[in-house]
Amino acid sequence: MLKAPKWSYDHNEMINNQVKWIVIKQHAFTIAEEPDFINFIHSLHPTAKIPSADTIKSHILNFYRTDKEKVQNILLNISGKISFTIDCWTSPSVKSFLSITAHFIDKNWKLQHILLDFLEMFDSYTGQNLKETFVTVNGYYIR
């Protein structure tokens, strides 16, 4: 049996980890209010305070705003050029997707990549639709 490390309950760390898990695994915010989930968490820590779906949503939006500002500041402070790539593909379930990535050399001369957006496309991949999507996404990040 593995020796358990010393552990202490940290409510903020629990919320941050729960939010990360919900986002990465694409769970509904309301999973935090499901009885089986609550029972599972309480089996790990009986006095854990489980955040509501509204609290989870609020934290996700705050993380998004913070990360968006970080990306905006990174792109704003690049001394060189920024190149963009657009990648389009269709899933096996015939859904069309598009990603936009920024590429640049940082102050340490390392090539960096930042995924600016990953979205489902509901229109065809025409030059006009790609341009409009690109301009809209860049408007979120380039000031």
C-alpha positions in Angstrom: 0.0 0.0 0.0 1.2 3.5 -0.8 2.1 5.8 2.0 -0.3 8.8 1.9 1.4 12.2 1.9 0.5 14.7 4.6 -2.7 16.4 3.5 -4.8 19.3 4.7 -8.0 20.6 3.3 -7.8 23.9 1.4 -11.3 25.1 0.2 -9.8 27.5 -2.5 -7.6 24.7 -3.9 -10.6 22.4 -4.0 -12.7 24.9 -5.9 -9.8 25.6 -8.4 -9.3 21.9 -9.0 -13.0 21.3 -9.4 -13.3 24.1 -11.9 -10.3 22.9 -13.8 -11.8 19.3 -13.9 -15.2 20.6 -15.0 -13.6 22.7 -17.8 -11.1 20.1 -19.1 -13.6 17.2 -19.0 -16.4 19.4 -20.3 -18.8 18.5 -17.5 -21.9 20.6 -16.8 -21.6 23.2 -14.0 -24.5 21.5 -12.3 -22.5 18.3 -11.7 -21.5 19.9 -8.4 -25.1 19.7 -7.3 -25.7 16.1 -8.2 -26.2 13.9 -5.1 -23.7 11.2 -6.3 -21.0 13.8 -6.7 -21.8 15.4 -3.3 -21.6 11.9 -1.7 -18.3 11.2 -3.4 -16.7 14.4 -2.2 -18.1 13.9 1.3 -16.7 10.4 1.3 -13.2 12.0 0.8 -13.8 14.9 3.2 -17.0 14.9 5.2 -17.0 18.6 6.0 -16.0 19.8 2.5 -18.1 22.8 1.3 -19.1 22.0 -2.3 -19.6 25.1 -4.5 -22.9 25.5 -6.3 -23.2 25.6 -10.1 -23.4 29.4 -10.0 -20.2 29.6 -8.0 -18.5 27.3 -10.5 -19.7 29.4 -13.4 -18.5 32.5 -11.7 -15.0 31.0 -11.2 -14.8 29.8 -14.8 -15.7 33.3 -16.1 -13.1 34.8 -13.7 -10.5 32.4 -14.9 -11.4 33.2 -18.5 -11.2 36.9 -18.0 -7.8 36.6 -16.2 -6.4 34.3 -18.9 -7.7 36.5 -21.7 -6.0 39.5 -20.1 -2.7 37.6 -19.8 -2.8 36.6 -23.4 -3.7 40.2 -24.4 -0.7 41.5 -22.4 1.6 38.9 -23.9 0.6 39.8 -27.4 0.7 43.5 -26.7 4.3 43.3 -25.4 5.8 41.3 -28.2 8.6 43.3 -29.7 8.6 41.4 -33.0 6.0 40.1 -35.4 3.1 37.8 -34.7 2.1 35.1 -37.2 -1.3 33.4 -37.2 -2.4 30.0 -38.4 -5.9 28.9 -39.0 -6.7 25.2 -39.0 -10.0 23.8 -40.2 -11.3 20.3 -40.1 -14.4 18.1 -39.9 -14.9 15.6 -37.2 -16.1 12.0 -37.8 -19.6 13.2 -36.7 -19.5 15.8 -39.5 -19.0 18.9 -37.3 -16.7 21.6 -38.6 -14.1 23.1 -36.4 -11.6 25.9 -36.7 -8.7 26.9 -34.5 -6.6 30.1 -34.6 -3.1 30.1 -33.1 -0.7 33.0 -32.6 3.0 32.3 -33.2 5.9 34.5 -32.1 9.4 34.7 -30.8 9.7 35.7 -27.2 12.3 37.9 -25.6 14.4 34.7 -24.9 14.3 33.9 -28.6 12.0 30.9 -28.0 9.2 30.1 -30.5 5.9 30.4 -28.6 2.4 29.4 -29.6 -0.9 30.5 -28.1 -4.2 29.0 -29.1 -6.5 32.0 -29.3 -9.7 30.1 -30.1 -11.2 26.8 -31.0 -14.7 26.9 -32.2 -17.3 25.1 -34.1 -18.0 26.5 -37.6 -21.6 26.5 -38.7 -20.9 28.1 -42.1 -18.7 26.7 -44.9 -15.0 27.4 -45.0 -15.1 30.2 -47.5 -12.5 32.9 -47.6 -15.0 35.4 -46.4 -16.2 33.3 -43.4 -12.6 32.6 -42.4 -11.7 36.2 -42.6 -14.7 37.3 -40.5 -13.9 34.7 -37.9 -10.2 35.6 -37.8 -11.0 39.4 -37.5 -13.6 38.7 -34.7 -11.2 36.5 -32.7 -8.3 38.8 -33.1 -10.5 41.7 -31.9 -10.8 39.8 -28.5 -7.0 39.7 -28.1 -5.3 42.4 -30.2 -5.9 45.9 -28.8 
